Amino acid sequence: MRNEWLFGLLALVGTACDSSSGNNSQAAPARKPLYFDLKGFLDAQASLLNRRNPVVVKLVQLRDGHEETAQVSHTNWNKELQLFYQADINKAALRGTYTIEPPIPATDGLQQQTYRRKPGIENAVESMTVVSGPQGIREVRARLSQDNALFFSRKELLLRANNGVLNNYQVNGVQKLILFDTLRYSAVVRVQL
């Protein structure tokens, strides 16, 4: 009897879930991104680069200032760009928390758009600047920071594209944990298409 009751409850819950998700014709349309669609841009780049499978040259600066270079012939771009997904400001909880500065014309028909975190907002992304033109996105710069009693972190992210394809990016950062030394790091990556 107990198993029958449990099975009946699960069937009822399953039916309720199916009926609420099965009628998509009345569902609210997806909201247009308020800010630059960084996630959409990164998803498209990851898909394109996973298909092309370009060689990647990475230059990493270590703690002691020593630089190491590595050439990578196969990259999982969804994982490789994961750090840049952290700069996405189009999450529903962040809607209206950034100011959108008026576009600034740049050289060669390019335009610069900057988004800045409003005062009092606790999100890690301080600002994001997007440079675009007739050929698509040329550059995305983002600054992320976190600061509390135990931890301080700041990252500068830069992505560059040419003819709509990501061709290089870099990350510069600093971290400080209480009772530990400050850690500075830098990575520059060139995509050889």
C-alpha positions, -999 to +999 in steps of 0.1 A: +000+000+000+028+024+009+046+018-024+014+023-044+009+057-026+045+067-034+041+056-070+008+076-073+025+107-058+054+105-082+031+100-112+010+131-101+042+152-098+055+140-132+022+148-148+021+183-133+057+189-145+048+177-180+017+198-183+034+230-172+064+226-195+046+211-224+026+242-234+054+264-248+031+284-270+019+305-240+053+308-223+068+342-219+093+351-247+130+351-237+142+385-226+166+404-249+199+408-231+201+443-215+239+444-217+264+429-242+257+392-246+291+379-236+278+344-230+264+342-265+296+356-279+318+331-260+294+302-269+297+310-306+335+314-304+339+281-285+318+263-310+337+278-340+371+271-324+362+236-314+354+229-351+385+245-364+408+231-337+436+258-340+470+255-324+473+278-293+505+294-280+504+303-243+528+325-225+524+323-187+543+345-162+550+326-130+552+338-094+590+345-096+586+365-128+599+336-150+579+331-182+569+298-197+557+292-232+536+262-244+521+252-277+489+233-274+475+215-304+441+205-290+420+228-268+386+223-252+373+259-258+344+256-235+368+250-206+395+274-220+371+303-220+355+295-186+373+324-168+357+348-193+322+335-186+327+350-151+324+384-167+288+378-179+266+406-166+234+395-183+222+373-154+186+380-143+198+390-108+220+417-123+194+433-145+196+471-140+227+470-118+251+485-145+251+518-161+254+518-199+276+546-210+269+563-244+288+547-272+321+563-282+331+563-318+366+550-323+389+547-354+381+528-385+343+528-379+347+510-346+325+519-316+332+514-279+305+506-254+312+505-216+291+490-188+299+500-152+287+485-120+265+509-100+277+520-065+266+496-038+263+466-060+282+435-048+288+417-081+325+409-090+324+425-124+333+462-120+332+471-157+331+457-192+341+475-224+332+462-259+347+475-291+328+465-322+326+474-359+312+463-392+332+430-389+317+422-355+333+422-321+369+434-320+377+435-283+361+428-249+378+441-218+365+433-183+377+441-148+366+418-119+374+423-082+365+408-049+375+423-015+366+411+019+383+406+053+399+373+042+405+376+005+413+402-022+413+394-059+414+415-091+415+403-127+418+421-159+405+402-189+410+410-225+397+392-256+405+402-292+389+390-324+396+396-360+369+391-387+346+376-361+370+350-348+389+351-315+426+354-321+441+363-287+433+369-251+450+376-219+444+376-182+463+396-156+455+393-119+465+396-083+453+376-053+459+381-016+447+357+011+451+368+047+483+354+061+497+345+027+519+363+002+504+382-027+501+362-059+504+380-092+498+361-125+496+368-162+488+347-192+488+357-229+473+333-254+475+335-292+452+315-314+469+305-346+442+302-372 
